[in-house]
Amino acid sequence: MKRSDFNRGAIAAASVAEAYDSTSTHPYRLGDCILAKLNIRSGKPRINRRCPRNERDSWLSGFAVALAEIHRQLLHGNNSTGVCAAARTAGLTLASARAAGVSAYDLKELKKAGIP
């Protein structure tokens, strides 16, 4: 059966959306949701097993990356006190950032800032 241009475009969009499954907290695969919504795929969407464990880990990971970038950019790393205060308020430690999946590059910067 030949597919229409609309179906091919929707399938292409769904494959692009699947690249974001590992960073999305959505419980189902994004590509499957798109195809089901457009009545191209029948059946229930598959479970997104690559999503972060919970929303707290997702938030903590983003917050840690932001703090590392702030420490890199503001006054060339001389804002360690502000970064540590923000991390302490949010309950961020190096161990919790590592568990949330923060990259080694950002963990190194957080360590330089003095986060325990």
Secondary structure by P-SEA (a helix, b strand, c coil): ccccaaaaaaaaaaaaaacccccccccccaaaaaaaaaccccccccccccccccaaaaaaaaaaaaaaaaaaccccccaaaaaaaaaaaacccaaaaaaacccaaaaaaaaaaccc
